[in-house]
Amino acid sequence: MTKLWRWRKGRQNAEYDVFTLFSLSLGIGIDAHLIRYRGQKDLPRHRDRVPGKRHFRLNFILGRTC
């Protein structure tokens, strides 16, 4: 089953869902996800382990003011 274009539960026992927009392998892994939080404001501090690869992340936070 593909992980693209569907919401799925997040990892690390947090209350969030992940929607994968795209995932490419062009010598380096490139992917984009939307994250939807359910009942909490952010993820607990953690480190994503990516064995044998360098891992960089850029997050944009979009929110409601009401």
C-alpha positions, -999 to +999 in steps of 0.1 A: +000+000+000+014+034-009+018+061+017+013+089-009-018+110-008-034+096+024-035+105+060-018+080+083-010+080+121+022+096+131+050+078+150+064+081+185+030+078+203+022+114+195-013+126+185-006+136+149-013+124+114+010+126+083-001+132+047+028+125+022+028+148-007+058+133-025+088+112-018+117+110-043+152+094-043+175+114-065+208+104-049+195+120-017+160+114-003+136+142-008+101+142+006+073+165+017+046+159+043+017+178+058+013+172+096-020+175+114-020+177+151-048+162+171-053+178+205-017+190+211+004+219+199+036+202+189+057+171+190+078+161+220+115+168+215+130+139+195+156+129+169+147+111+137+172+083+130+181+077+094+208+051+094+236+056+069+222+089+056+223+126+064+189+139+074+177+175+072+143+189+079+127+223+073+093+228+090+067+254+082+040+258+108+006+270+096-021+277+122-054+293+129-058+324+149-093+316+162 
